[in-house]
Amino acid sequence: MRGSSVVNTVSLIVALAFAALFTYFLARMVWSIGRNLVHGRMFRRKLRERLAGIPLEQALVRSGTDPDDYLHARQIHNIAQEMRNCTDCQVTSECKEALNEGTPAEEFVFCPNYKALFKR
């Protein structure tokens, strides 16, 4: 009788330890996911602020793309490359002139992002 009591006690301790570790794991996972969501929102908000300062935002609107949808639908490395293409562009004066004149997006062939964003 004494042997089965020890086994039952050890089994209970192991089960409680497992339950505690599993609870800790779940709590950490929920916390990590929540933290990643907050960081992702902050990152995209900063990305949106950067986008607002370059002609790419106006060009997106001209092509019928909502800038917020653009930031959430595309992969970050593509967005970063397209923003770099825009800020490093050699024809920004031509771009700004076309945007101010209301040139249709189909005619933005001079844009380094034309194939990625405007060609349909």
Phi and psi restraints in degrees (range 20) as a CNS / XPLOR table:
assign (resid 1 and name C) (resid 2 and name N)
       (resid 2 and name CA) (resid 2 and name C) 1.0 -65.3 20.0 2
assign (resid 2 and name N) (resid 2 and name CA)
       (resid 2 and name C) (resid 3 and name N) 1.0 -37.0 20.0 2
assign (resid 2 and name C) (resid 3 and name N)
       (resid 3 and name CA) (resid 3 and name C) 1.0 -64.1 20.0 2
assign (resid 3 and name N) (resid 3 and name CA)
       (resid 3 and name C) (resid 4 and name N) 1.0 -41.5 20.0 2
assign (resid 3 and name C) (resid 4 and name N)
       (resid 4 and name CA) (resid 4 and name C) 1.0 -72.4 20.0 2
assign (resid 4 and name N) (resid 4 and name CA)
       (resid 4 and name C) (resid 5 and name N) 1.0 -28.9 20.0 2
assign (resid 4 and name C) (resid 5 and name N)
       (resid 5 and name CA) (resid 5 and name C) 1.0 -66.8 20.0 2
assign (resid 5 and name N) (resid 5 and name CA)
       (resid 5 and name C) (resid 6 and name N) 1.0 -40.9 20.0 2
assign (resid 5 and name C) (resid 6 and name N)
       (resid 6 and name CA) (resid 6 and name C) 1.0 -65.6 20.0 2
assign (resid 6 and name N) (resid 6 and name CA)
       (resid 6 and name C) (resid 7 and name N) 1.0 -43.0 20.0 2
assign (resid 6 and name C) (resid 7 and name N)
       (resid 7 and name CA) (resid 7 and name C) 1.0 -62.9 20.0 2
assign (resid 7 and name N) (resid 7 and name CA)
       (resid 7 and name C) (resid 8 and name N) 1.0 -42.9 20.0 2
assign (resid 7 and name C) (resid 8 and name N)
       (resid 8 and name CA) (resid 8 and name C) 1.0 -63.5 20.0 2
assign (resid 8 and name N) (resid 8 and name CA)
       (resid 8 and name C) (resid 9 and name N) 1.0 -40.4 20.0 2
assign (resid 8 and name C) (resid 9 and name N)
       (resid 9 and name CA) (resid 9 and name C) 1.0 -65.8 20.0 2
assign (resid 9 and name N) (resid 9 and name CA)
       (resid 9 and name C) (resid 10 and name N) 1.0 -45.1 20.0 2
assign (resid 9 and name C) (resid 10 and name N)
       (resid 10 and name CA) (resid 10 and name C) 1.0 -64.1 20.0 2
assign (resid 10 and name N) (resid 10 and name CA)
       (resid 10 and name C) (resid 11 and name N) 1.0 -41.9 20.0 2
assign (resid 10 and name C) (resid 11 and name N)
       (resid 11 and name CA) (resid 11 and name C) 1.0 -61.5 20.0 2
assign (resid 11 and name N) (resid 11 and name CA)
       (resid 11 and name C) (resid 12 and name N) 1.0 -42.6 20.0 2
assign (resid 11 and name C) (resid 12 and name N)
       (resid 12 and name CA) (resid 12 and name C) 1.0 -63.8 20.0 2
assign (resid 12 and name N) (resid 12 and name CA)
       (resid 12 and name C) (resid 13 and name N) 1.0 -43.1 20.0 2
assign (resid 12 and name C) (resid 13 and name N)
       (resid 13 and name CA) (resid 13 and name C) 1.0 -63.3 20.0 2
assign (resid 13 and name N) (resid 13 and name CA)
       (resid 13 and name C) (resid 14 and name N) 1.0 -44.7 20.0 2
assign (resid 13 and name C) (resid 14 and name N)
       (resid 14 and name CA) (resid 14 and name C) 1.0 -63.7 20.0 2
assign (resid 14 and name N) (resid 14 and name CA)
       (resid 14 and name C) (resid 15 and name N) 1.0 -43.5 20.0 2
assign (resid 14 and name C) (resid 15 and name N)
       (resid 15 and name CA) (resid 15 and name C) 1.0 -63.2 20.0 2
assign (resid 15 and name N) (resid 15 and name CA)
       (resid 15 and name C) (resid 16 and name N) 1.0 -42.7 20.0 2
assign (resid 15 and name C) (resid 16 and name N)
       (resid 16 and name CA) (resid 16 and name C) 1.0 -65.9 20.0 2
assign (resid 16 and name N) (resid 16 and name CA)
       (resid 16 and name C) (resid 17 and name N) 1.0 -40.0 20.0 2
assign (resid 16 and name C) (resid 17 and name N)
       (resid 17 and name CA) (resid 17 and name C) 1.0 -63.9 20.0 2
assign (resid 17 and name N) (resid 17 and name CA)
       (resid 17 and name C) (resid 18 and name N) 1.0 -43.3 20.0 2
assign (resid 17 and name C) (resid 18 and name N)
       (resid 18 and name CA) (resid 18 and name C) 1.0 -61.2 20.0 2
assign (resid 18 and name N) (resid 18 and name CA)
       (resid 18 and name C) (resid 19 and name N) 1.0 -44.9 20.0 2
assign (resid 18 and name C) (resid 19 and name N)
       (resid 19 and name CA) (resid 19 and name C) 1.0 -62.3 20.0 2
assign (resid 19 and name N) (resid 19 and name CA)
       (resid 19 and name C) (resid 20 and name N) 1.0 -41.4 20.0 2
assign (resid 19 and name C) (resid 20 and name N)
       (resid 20 and name CA) (resid 20 and name C) 1.0 -64.8 20.0 2
assign (resid 20 and name N) (resid 20 and name CA)
       (resid 20 and name C) (resid 21 and name N) 1.0 -44.4 20.0 2
assign (resid 20 and name C) (resid 21 and name N)
       (resid 21 and name CA) (resid 21 and name C) 1.0 -65.0 20.0 2
assign (resid 21 and name N) (resid 21 and name CA)
       (resid 21 and name C) (resid 22 and name N) 1.0 -39.6 20.0 2
assign (resid 21 and name C) (resid 22 and name N)
       (resid 22 and name CA) (resid 22 and name C) 1.0 -65.2 20.0 2
assign (resid 22 and name N) (resid 22 and name CA)
       (resid 22 and name C) (resid 23 and name N) 1.0 -41.9 20.0 2
assign (resid 22 and name C) (resid 23 and name N)
       (resid 23 and name CA) (resid 23 and name C) 1.0 -62.6 20.0 2
assign (resid 23 and name N) (resid 23 and name CA)
       (resid 23 and name C) (resid 24 and name N) 1.0 -43.6 20.0 2
assign (resid 23 and name C) (resid 24 and name N)
       (resid 24 and name CA) (resid 24 and name C) 1.0 -61.1 20.0 2
assign (resid 24 and name N) (resid 24 and name CA)
       (resid 24 and name C) (resid 25 and name N) 1.0 -43.9 20.0 2
assign (resid 24 and name C) (resid 25 and name N)
       (resid 25 and name CA) (resid 25 and name C) 1.0 -60.2 20.0 2
assign (resid 25 and name N) (resid 25 and name CA)
       (resid 25 and name C) (resid 26 and name N) 1.0 -46.5 20.0 2
assign (resid 25 and name C) (resid 26 and name N)
       (resid 26 and name CA) (resid 26 and name C) 1.0 -62.7 20.0 2
assign (resid 26 and name N) (resid 26 and name CA)
       (resid 26 and name C) (resid 27 and name N) 1.0 -43.3 20.0 2
assign (resid 26 and name C) (resid 27 and name N)
       (resid 27 and name CA) (resid 27 and name C) 1.0 -62.7 20.0 2
assign (resid 27 and name N) (resid 27 and name CA)
       (resid 27 and name C) (resid 28 and name N) 1.0 -43.6 20.0 2
assign (resid 27 and name C) (resid 28 and name N)
       (resid 28 and name CA) (resid 28 and name C) 1.0 -64.9 20.0 2
assign (resid 28 and name N) (resid 28 and name CA)
       (resid 28 and name C) (resid 29 and name N) 1.0 -38.4 20.0 2
assign (resid 28 and name C) (resid 29 and name N)
       (resid 29 and name CA) (resid 29 and name C) 1.0 -65.5 20.0 2
assign (resid 29 and name N) (resid 29 and name CA)
       (resid 29 and name C) (resid 30 and name N) 1.0 -46.1 20.0 2
assign (resid 29 and name C) (resid 30 and name N)
       (resid 30 and name CA) (resid 30 and name C) 1.0 -61.5 20.0 2
assign (resid 30 and name N) (resid 30 and name CA)
       (resid 30 and name C) (resid 31 and name N) 1.0 -43.7 20.0 2
assign (resid 30 and name C) (resid 31 and name N)
       (resid 31 and name CA) (resid 31 and name C) 1.0 -62.5 20.0 2
assign (resid 31 and name N) (resid 31 and name CA)
       (resid 31 and name C) (resid 32 and name N) 1.0 -43.8 20.0 2
assign (resid 31 and name C) (resid 32 and name N)
       (resid 32 and name CA) (resid 32 and name C) 1.0 -64.8 20.0 2
assign (resid 32 and name N) (resid 32 and name CA)
       (resid 32 and name C) (resid 33 and name N) 1.0 -43.4 20.0 2
assign (resid 32 and name C) (resid 33 and name N)
       (resid 33 and name CA) (resid 33 and name C) 1.0 -63.8 20.0 2
assign (resid 33 and name N) (resid 33 and name CA)
       (resid 33 and name C) (resid 34 and name N) 1.0 -44.7 20.0 2
assign (resid 33 and name C) (resid 34 and name N)
       (resid 34 and name CA) (resid 34 and name C) 1.0 -60.6 20.0 2
assign (resid 34 and name N) (resid 34 and name CA)
       (resid 34 and name C) (resid 35 and name N) 1.0 -43.2 20.0 2
assign (resid 34 and name C) (resid 35 and name N)
       (resid 35 and name CA) (resid 35 and name C) 1.0 -64.6 20.0 2
assign (resid 35 and name N) (resid 35 and name CA)
       (resid 35 and name C) (resid 36 and name N) 1.0 -41.2 20.0 2
assign (resid 35 and name C) (resid 36 and name N)
       (resid 36 and name CA) (resid 36 and name C) 1.0 -63.8 20.0 2
assign (resid 36 and name N) (resid 36 and name CA)
       (resid 36 and name C) (resid 37 and name N) 1.0 -38.0 20.0 2
assign (resid 36 and name C) (resid 37 and name N)
       (resid 37 and name CA) (resid 37 and name C) 1.0 -63.6 20.0 2
assign (resid 37 and name N) (resid 37 and name CA)
       (resid 37 and name C) (resid 38 and name N) 1.0 -43.3 20.0 2
assign (resid 37 and name C) (resid 38 and name N)
       (resid 38 and name CA) (resid 38 and name C) 1.0 -63.6 20.0 2
assign (resid 38 and name N) (resid 38 and name CA)
       (resid 38 and name C) (resid 39 and name N) 1.0 -46.0 20.0 2
assign (resid 38 and name C) (resid 39 and name N)
       (resid 39 and name CA) (resid 39 and name C) 1.0 -63.2 20.0 2
assign (resid 39 and name N) (resid 39 and name CA)
       (resid 39 and name C) (resid 40 and name N) 1.0 -39.2 20.0 2
assign (resid 39 and name C) (resid 40 and name N)
       (resid 40 and name CA) (resid 40 and name C) 1.0 -62.8 20.0 2
assign (resid 40 and name N) (resid 40 and name CA)
       (resid 40 and name C) (resid 41 and name N) 1.0 -42.6 20.0 2
assign (resid 40 and name C) (resid 41 and name N)
       (resid 41 and name CA) (resid 41 and name C) 1.0 -63.6 20.0 2
assign (resid 41 and name N) (resid 41 and name CA)
       (resid 41 and name C) (resid 42 and name N) 1.0 -43.4 20.0 2
assign (resid 41 and name C) (resid 42 and name N)
       (resid 42 and name CA) (resid 42 and name C) 1.0 -63.3 20.0 2
assign (resid 42 and name N) (resid 42 and name CA)
       (resid 42 and name C) (resid 43 and name N) 1.0 -42.0 20.0 2
assign (resid 42 and name C) (resid 43 and name N)
       (resid 43 and name CA) (resid 43 and name C) 1.0 -62.3 20.0 2
assign (resid 43 and name N) (resid 43 and name CA)
       (resid 43 and name C) (resid 44 and name N) 1.0 -46.1 20.0 2
assign (resid 43 and name C) (resid 44 and name N)
       (resid 44 and name CA) (resid 44 and name C) 1.0 -68.3 20.0 2
assign (resid 44 and name N) (resid 44 and name CA)
       (resid 44 and name C) (resid 45 and name N) 1.0 -32.0 20.0 2
assign (resid 44 and name C) (resid 45 and name N)
       (resid 45 and name CA) (resid 45 and name C) 1.0 -64.3 20.0 2
assign (resid 45 and name N) (resid 45 and name CA)
       (resid 45 and name C) (resid 46 and name N) 1.0 -43.0 20.0 2
assign (resid 45 and name C) (resid 46 and name N)
       (resid 46 and name CA) (resid 46 and name C) 1.0 -66.6 20.0 2
assign (resid 46 and name N) (resid 46 and name CA)
       (resid 46 and name C) (resid 47 and name N) 1.0 -37.9 20.0 2
assign (resid 46 and name C) (resid 47 and name N)
       (resid 47 and name CA) (resid 47 and name C) 1.0 -62.4 20.0 2
assign (resid 47 and name N) (resid 47 and name CA)
       (resid 47 and name C) (resid 48 and name N) 1.0 -39.7 20.0 2
assign (resid 47 and name C) (resid 48 and name N)
       (resid 48 and name CA) (resid 48 and name C) 1.0 -64.1 20.0 2
assign (resid 48 and name N) (resid 48 and name CA)
       (resid 48 and name C) (resid 49 and name N) 1.0 -39.6 20.0 2
assign (resid 48 and name C) (resid 49 and name N)
       (resid 49 and name CA) (resid 49 and name C) 1.0 -63.8 20.0 2
assign (resid 49 and name N) (resid 49 and name CA)
       (resid 49 and name C) (resid 50 and name N) 1.0 -41.4 20.0 2
assign (resid 49 and name C) (resid 50 and name N)
       (resid 50 and name CA) (resid 50 and name C) 1.0 -65.1 20.0 2
assign (resid 50 and name N) (resid 50 and name CA)
       (resid 50 and name C) (resid 51 and name N) 1.0 -40.1 20.0 2
assign (resid 50 and name C) (resid 51 and name N)
       (resid 51 and name CA) (resid 51 and name C) 1.0 -63.9 20.0 2
assign (resid 51 and name N) (resid 51 and name CA)
       (resid 51 and name C) (resid 52 and name N) 1.0 -35.4 20.0 2
assign (resid 51 and name C) (resid 52 and name N)
       (resid 52 and name CA) (resid 52 and name C) 1.0 -64.7 20.0 2
assign (resid 52 and name N) (resid 52 and name CA)
       (resid 52 and name C) (resid 53 and name N) 1.0 -20.7 20.0 2
assign (resid 52 and name C) (resid 53 and name N)
       (resid 53 and name CA) (resid 53 and name C) 1.0 -93.3 20.0 2
assign (resid 53 and name N) (resid 53 and name CA)
       (resid 53 and name C) (resid 54 and name N) 1.0 3.4 20.0 2
assign (resid 53 and name C) (resid 54 and name N)
       (resid 54 and name CA) (resid 54 and name C) 1.0 -127.7 20.0 2
assign (resid 54 and name N) (resid 54 and name CA)
       (resid 54 and name C) (resid 55 and name N) 1.0 158.6 20.0 2
assign (resid 54 and name C) (resid 55 and name N)
       (resid 55 and name CA) (resid 55 and name C) 1.0 -61.9 20.0 2
assign (resid 55 and name N) (resid 55 and name CA)
       (resid 55 and name C) (resid 56 and name N) 1.0 -17.3 20.0 2
assign (resid 55 and name C) (resid 56 and name N)
       (resid 56 and name CA) (resid 56 and name C) 1.0 -56.7 20.0 2
assign (resid 56 and name N) (resid 56 and name CA)
       (resid 56 and name C) (resid 57 and name N) 1.0 -37.1 20.0 2
assign (resid 56 and name C) (resid 57 and name N)
       (resid 57 and name CA) (resid 57 and name C) 1.0 -61.2 20.0 2
assign (resid 57 and name N) (resid 57 and name CA)
       (resid 57 and name C) (resid 58 and name N) 1.0 -48.4 20.0 2
assign (resid 57 and name C) (resid 58 and name N)
       (resid 58 and name CA) (resid 58 and name C) 1.0 -62.8 20.0 2
assign (resid 58 and name N) (resid 58 and name CA)
       (resid 58 and name C) (resid 59 and name N) 1.0 -38.4 20.0 2
assign (resid 58 and name C) (resid 59 and name N)
       (resid 59 and name CA) (resid 59 and name C) 1.0 -65.6 20.0 2
assign (resid 59 and name N) (resid 59 and name CA)
       (resid 59 and name C) (resid 60 and name N) 1.0 -38.1 20.0 2
assign (resid 59 and name C) (resid 60 and name N)
       (resid 60 and name CA) (resid 60 and name C) 1.0 -62.2 20.0 2
assign (resid 60 and name N) (resid 60 and name CA)
       (resid 60 and name C) (resid 61 and name N) 1.0 -46.0 20.0 2
assign (resid 60 and name C) (resid 61 and name N)
       (resid 61 and name CA) (resid 61 and name C) 1.0 -61.1 20.0 2
assign (resid 61 and name N) (resid 61 and name CA)
       (resid 61 and name C) (resid 62 and name N) 1.0 -42.8 20.0 2
assign (resid 61 and name C) (resid 62 and name N)
       (resid 62 and name CA) (resid 62 and name C) 1.0 -60.6 20.0 2
assign (resid 62 and name N) (resid 62 and name CA)
       (resid 62 and name C) (resid 63 and name N) 1.0 -34.6 20.0 2
assign (resid 62 and name C) (resid 63 and name N)
       (resid 63 and name CA) (resid 63 and name C) 1.0 -83.8 20.0 2
assign (resid 63 and name N) (resid 63 and name CA)
       (resid 63 and name C) (resid 64 and name N) 1.0 -0.5 20.0 2
assign (resid 63 and name C) (resid 64 and name N)
       (resid 64 and name CA) (resid 64 and name C) 1.0 89.2 20.0 2
assign (resid 64 and name N) (resid 64 and name CA)
       (resid 64 and name C) (resid 65 and name N) 1.0 15.7 20.0 2
assign (resid 64 and name C) (resid 65 and name N)
       (resid 65 and name CA) (resid 65 and name C) 1.0 -105.1 20.0 2
assign (resid 65 and name N) (resid 65 and name CA)
       (resid 65 and name C) (resid 66 and name N) 1.0 127.1 20.0 2
assign (resid 65 and name C) (resid 66 and name N)
       (resid 66 and name CA) (resid 66 and name C) 1.0 -72.6 20.0 2
assign (resid 66 and name N) (resid 66 and name CA)
       (resid 66 and name C) (resid 67 and name N) 1.0 125.7 20.0 2
assign (resid 66 and name C) (resid 67 and name N)
       (resid 67 and name CA) (resid 67 and name C) 1.0 -57.1 20.0 2
assign (resid 67 and name N) (resid 67 and name CA)
       (resid 67 and name C) (resid 68 and name N) 1.0 -35.6 20.0 2
assign (resid 67 and name C) (resid 68 and name N)
       (resid 68 and name CA) (resid 68 and name C) 1.0 -68.2 20.0 2
assign (resid 68 and name N) (resid 68 and name CA)
       (resid 68 and name C) (resid 69 and name N) 1.0 -40.8 20.0 2
assign (resid 68 and name C) (resid 69 and name N)
       (resid 69 and name CA) (resid 69 and name C) 1.0 -63.9 20.0 2
assign (resid 69 and name N) (resid 69 and name CA)
       (resid 69 and name C) (resid 70 and name N) 1.0 -39.8 20.0 2
assign (resid 69 and name C) (resid 70 and name N)
       (resid 70 and name CA) (resid 70 and name C) 1.0 -57.4 20.0 2
assign (resid 70 and name N) (resid 70 and name CA)
       (resid 70 and name C) (resid 71 and name N) 1.0 -45.0 20.0 2
assign (resid 70 and name C) (resid 71 and name N)
       (resid 71 and name CA) (resid 71 and name C) 1.0 -68.8 20.0 2
assign (resid 71 and name N) (resid 71 and name CA)
       (resid 71 and name C) (resid 72 and name N) 1.0 -27.4 20.0 2
assign (resid 71 and name C) (resid 72 and name N)
       (resid 72 and name CA) (resid 72 and name C) 1.0 -93.6 20.0 2
assign (resid 72 and name N) (resid 72 and name CA)
       (resid 72 and name C) (resid 73 and name N) 1.0 -21.6 20.0 2
assign (resid 72 and name C) (resid 73 and name N)
       (resid 73 and name CA) (resid 73 and name C) 1.0 -92.4 20.0 2
assign (resid 73 and name N) (resid 73 and name CA)
       (resid 73 and name C) (resid 74 and name N) 1.0 -26.1 20.0 2
assign (resid 73 and name C) (resid 74 and name N)
       (resid 74 and name CA) (resid 74 and name C) 1.0 -98.1 20.0 2
assign (resid 74 and name N) (resid 74 and name CA)
       (resid 74 and name C) (resid 75 and name N) 1.0 157.5 20.0 2
assign (resid 74 and name C) (resid 75 and name N)
       (resid 75 and name CA) (resid 75 and name C) 1.0 -74.3 20.0 2
assign (resid 75 and name N) (resid 75 and name CA)
       (resid 75 and name C) (resid 76 and name N) 1.0 146.4 20.0 2
assign (resid 75 and name C) (resid 76 and name N)
       (resid 76 and name CA) (resid 76 and name C) 1.0 -58.1 20.0 2
assign (resid 76 and name N) (resid 76 and name CA)
       (resid 76 and name C) (resid 77 and name N) 1.0 -42.3 20.0 2
assign (resid 76 and name C) (resid 77 and name N)
       (resid 77 and name CA) (resid 77 and name C) 1.0 -65.0 20.0 2
assign (resid 77 and name N) (resid 77 and name CA)
       (resid 77 and name C) (resid 78 and name N) 1.0 -32.7 20.0 2
assign (resid 77 and name C) (resid 78 and name N)
       (resid 78 and name CA) (resid 78 and name C) 1.0 -69.5 20.0 2
assign (resid 78 and name N) (resid 78 and name CA)
       (resid 78 and name C) (resid 79 and name N) 1.0 -42.6 20.0 2
assign (resid 78 and name C) (resid 79 and name N)
       (resid 79 and name CA) (resid 79 and name C) 1.0 -61.4 20.0 2
assign (resid 79 and name N) (resid 79 and name CA)
       (resid 79 and name C) (resid 80 and name N) 1.0 -45.9 20.0 2
assign (resid 79 and name C) (resid 80 and name N)
       (resid 80 and name CA) (resid 80 and name C) 1.0 -60.7 20.0 2
assign (resid 80 and name N) (resid 80 and name CA)
       (resid 80 and name C) (resid 81 and name N) 1.0 -42.9 20.0 2
assign (resid 80 and name C) (resid 81 and name N)
       (resid 81 and name CA) (resid 81 and name C) 1.0 -64.4 20.0 2
assign (resid 81 and name N) (resid 81 and name CA)
       (resid 81 and name C) (resid 82 and name N) 1.0 -43.7 20.0 2
assign (resid 81 and name C) (resid 82 and name N)
       (resid 82 and name CA) (resid 82 and name C) 1.0 -67.5 20.0 2
assign (resid 82 and name N) (resid 82 and name CA)
       (resid 82 and name C) (resid 83 and name N) 1.0 -34.7 20.0 2
assign (resid 82 and name C) (resid 83 and name N)
       (resid 83 and name CA) (resid 83 and name C) 1.0 -69.5 20.0 2
assign (resid 83 and name N) (resid 83 and name CA)
       (resid 83 and name C) (resid 84 and name N) 1.0 -39.4 20.0 2
assign (resid 83 and name C) (resid 84 and name N)
       (resid 84 and name CA) (resid 84 and name C) 1.0 -63.0 20.0 2
assign (resid 84 and name N) (resid 84 and name CA)
       (resid 84 and name C) (resid 85 and name N) 1.0 -43.0 20.0 2
assign (resid 84 and name C) (resid 85 and name N)
       (resid 85 and name CA) (resid 85 and name C) 1.0 -56.4 20.0 2
assign (resid 85 and name N) (resid 85 and name CA)
       (resid 85 and name C) (resid 86 and name N) 1.0 -41.2 20.0 2
assign (resid 85 and name C) (resid 86 and name N)
       (resid 86 and name CA) (resid 86 and name C) 1.0 -71.1 20.0 2
assign (resid 86 and name N) (resid 86 and name CA)
       (resid 86 and name C) (resid 87 and name N) 1.0 -46.6 20.0 2
assign (resid 86 and name C) (resid 87 and name N)
       (resid 87 and name CA) (resid 87 and name C) 1.0 -70.3 20.0 2
assign (resid 87 and name N) (resid 87 and name CA)
       (resid 87 and name C) (resid 88 and name N) 1.0 -28.8 20.0 2
assign (resid 87 and name C) (resid 88 and name N)
       (resid 88 and name CA) (resid 88 and name C) 1.0 -91.5 20.0 2
assign (resid 88 and name N) (resid 88 and name CA)
       (resid 88 and name C) (resid 89 and name N) 1.0 2.2 20.0 2
assign (resid 88 and name C) (resid 89 and name N)
       (resid 89 and name CA) (resid 89 and name C) 1.0 -63.2 20.0 2
assign (resid 89 and name N) (resid 89 and name CA)
       (resid 89 and name C) (resid 90 and name N) 1.0 142.1 20.0 2
assign (resid 89 and name C) (resid 90 and name N)
       (resid 90 and name CA) (resid 90 and name C) 1.0 -90.7 20.0 2
assign (resid 90 and name N) (resid 90 and name CA)
       (resid 90 and name C) (resid 91 and name N) 1.0 -9.2 20.0 2
assign (resid 90 and name C) (resid 91 and name N)
       (resid 91 and name CA) (resid 91 and name C) 1.0 -117.9 20.0 2
assign (resid 91 and name N) (resid 91 and name CA)
       (resid 91 and name C) (resid 92 and name N) 1.0 36.8 20.0 2
assign (resid 91 and name C) (resid 92 and name N)
       (resid 92 and name CA) (resid 92 and name C) 1.0 -63.6 20.0 2
assign (resid 92 and name N) (resid 92 and name CA)
       (resid 92 and name C) (resid 93 and name N) 1.0 -32.3 20.0 2
assign (resid 92 and name C) (resid 93 and name N)
       (resid 93 and name CA) (resid 93 and name C) 1.0 -66.3 20.0 2
assign (resid 93 and name N) (resid 93 and name CA)
       (resid 93 and name C) (resid 94 and name N) 1.0 -40.9 20.0 2
assign (resid 93 and name C) (resid 94 and name N)
       (resid 94 and name CA) (resid 94 and name C) 1.0 -64.7 20.0 2
assign (resid 94 and name N) (resid 94 and name CA)
       (resid 94 and name C) (resid 95 and name N) 1.0 -39.1 20.0 2
assign (resid 94 and name C) (resid 95 and name N)
       (resid 95 and name CA) (resid 95 and name C) 1.0 -64.4 20.0 2
assign (resid 95 and name N) (resid 95 and name CA)
       (resid 95 and name C) (resid 96 and name N) 1.0 -49.9 20.0 2
assign (resid 95 and name C) (resid 96 and name N)
       (resid 96 and name CA) (resid 96 and name C) 1.0 -61.9 20.0 2
assign (resid 96 and name N) (resid 96 and name CA)
       (resid 96 and name C) (resid 97 and name N) 1.0 -39.3 20.0 2
assign (resid 96 and name C) (resid 97 and name N)
       (resid 97 and name CA) (resid 97 and name C) 1.0 -63.1 20.0 2
assign (resid 97 and name N) (resid 97 and name CA)
       (resid 97 and name C) (resid 98 and name N) 1.0 -44.5 20.0 2
assign (resid 97 and name C) (resid 98 and name N)
       (resid 98 and name CA) (resid 98 and name C) 1.0 -64.3 20.0 2
assign (resid 98 and name N) (resid 98 and name CA)
       (resid 98 and name C) (resid 99 and name N) 1.0 -39.0 20.0 2
assign (resid 98 and name C) (resid 99 and name N)
       (resid 99 and name CA) (resid 99 and name C) 1.0 -66.1 20.0 2
assign (resid 99 and name N) (resid 99 and name CA)
       (resid 99 and name C) (resid 100 and name N) 1.0 -42.2 20.0 2
assign (resid 99 and name C) (resid 100 and name N)
       (resid 100 and name CA) (resid 100 and name C) 1.0 -68.5 20.0 2
assign (resid 100 and name N) (resid 100 and name CA)
       (resid 100 and name C) (resid 101 and name N) 1.0 -31.5 20.0 2
assign (resid 100 and name C) (resid 101 and name N)
       (resid 101 and name CA) (resid 101 and name C) 1.0 -83.0 20.0 2
assign (resid 101 and name N) (resid 101 and name CA)
       (resid 101 and name C) (resid 102 and name N) 1.0 -9.9 20.0 2
assign (resid 101 and name C) (resid 102 and name N)
       (resid 102 and name CA) (resid 102 and name C) 1.0 82.1 20.0 2
assign (resid 102 and name N) (resid 102 and name CA)
       (resid 102 and name C) (resid 103 and name N) 1.0 25.8 20.0 2
assign (resid 102 and name C) (resid 103 and name N)
       (resid 103 and name CA) (resid 103 and name C) 1.0 -60.2 20.0 2
assign (resid 103 and name N) (resid 103 and name CA)
       (resid 103 and name C) (resid 104 and name N) 1.0 133.8 20.0 2
assign (resid 103 and name C) (resid 104 and name N)
       (resid 104 and name CA) (resid 104 and name C) 1.0 -62.8 20.0 2
assign (resid 104 and name N) (resid 104 and name CA)
       (resid 104 and name C) (resid 105 and name N) 1.0 150.7 20.0 2
assign (resid 104 and name C) (resid 105 and name N)
       (resid 105 and name CA) (resid 105 and name C) 1.0 -58.9 20.0 2
assign (resid 105 and name N) (resid 105 and name CA)
       (resid 105 and name C) (resid 106 and name N) 1.0 -30.1 20.0 2
assign (resid 105 and name C) (resid 106 and name N)
       (resid 106 and name CA) (resid 106 and name C) 1.0 -63.9 20.0 2
assign (resid 106 and name N) (resid 106 and name CA)
       (resid 106 and name C) (resid 107 and name N) 1.0 -20.2 20.0 2
assign (resid 106 and name C) (resid 107 and name N)
       (resid 107 and name CA) (resid 107 and name C) 1.0 -96.3 20.0 2
assign (resid 107 and name N) (resid 107 and name CA)
       (resid 107 and name C) (resid 108 and name N) 1.0 8.5 20.0 2
assign (resid 107 and name C) (resid 108 and name N)
       (resid 108 and name CA) (resid 108 and name C) 1.0 -86.2 20.0 2
assign (resid 108 and name N) (resid 108 and name CA)
       (resid 108 and name C) (resid 109 and name N) 1.0 41.4 20.0 2
assign (resid 108 and name C) (resid 109 and name N)
       (resid 109 and name CA) (resid 109 and name C) 1.0 -65.6 20.0 2
assign (resid 109 and name N) (resid 109 and name CA)
       (resid 109 and name C) (resid 110 and name N) 1.0 -19.8 20.0 2
assign (resid 109 and name C) (resid 110 and name N)
       (resid 110 and name CA) (resid 110 and name C) 1.0 -75.8 20.0 2
assign (resid 110 and name N) (resid 110 and name CA)
       (resid 110 and name C) (resid 111 and name N) 1.0 -13.8 20.0 2
assign (resid 110 and name C) (resid 111 and name N)
       (resid 111 and name CA) (resid 111 and name C) 1.0 -74.3 20.0 2
assign (resid 111 and name N) (resid 111 and name CA)
       (resid 111 and name C) (resid 112 and name N) 1.0 132.4 20.0 2
assign (resid 111 and name C) (resid 112 and name N)
       (resid 112 and name CA) (resid 112 and name C) 1.0 -66.4 20.0 2
assign (resid 112 and name N) (resid 112 and name CA)
       (resid 112 and name C) (resid 113 and name N) 1.0 -16.0 20.0 2
assign (resid 112 and name C) (resid 113 and name N)
       (resid 113 and name CA) (resid 113 and name C) 1.0 -100.5 20.0 2
assign (resid 113 and name N) (resid 113 and name CA)
       (resid 113 and name C) (resid 114 and name N) 1.0 9.2 20.0 2
assign (resid 113 and name C) (resid 114 and name N)
       (resid 114 and name CA) (resid 114 and name C) 1.0 -55.6 20.0 2
assign (resid 114 and name N) (resid 114 and name CA)
       (resid 114 and name C) (resid 115 and name N) 1.0 -51.7 20.0 2
assign (resid 114 and name C) (resid 115 and name N)
       (resid 115 and name CA) (resid 115 and name C) 1.0 -64.0 20.0 2
assign (resid 115 and name N) (resid 115 and name CA)
       (resid 115 and name C) (resid 116 and name N) 1.0 -38.2 20.0 2
assign (resid 115 and name C) (resid 116 and name N)
       (resid 116 and name CA) (resid 116 and name C) 1.0 -75.3 20.0 2
assign (resid 116 and name N) (resid 116 and name CA)
       (resid 116 and name C) (resid 117 and name N) 1.0 -31.7 20.0 2
assign (resid 116 and name C) (resid 117 and name N)
       (resid 117 and name CA) (resid 117 and name C) 1.0 -115.3 20.0 2
assign (resid 117 and name N) (resid 117 and name CA)
       (resid 117 and name C) (resid 118 and name N) 1.0 -34.9 20.0 2
assign (resid 117 and name C) (resid 118 and name N)
       (resid 118 and name CA) (resid 118 and name C) 1.0 -111.5 20.0 2
assign (resid 118 and name N) (resid 118 and name CA)
       (resid 118 and name C) (resid 119 and name N) 1.0 -22.3 20.0 2
assign (resid 118 and name C) (resid 119 and name N)
       (resid 119 and name CA) (resid 119 and name C) 1.0 -74.6 20.0 2
assign (resid 119 and name N) (resid 119 and name CA)
       (resid 119 and name C) (resid 120 and name N) 1.0 127.7 20.0 2
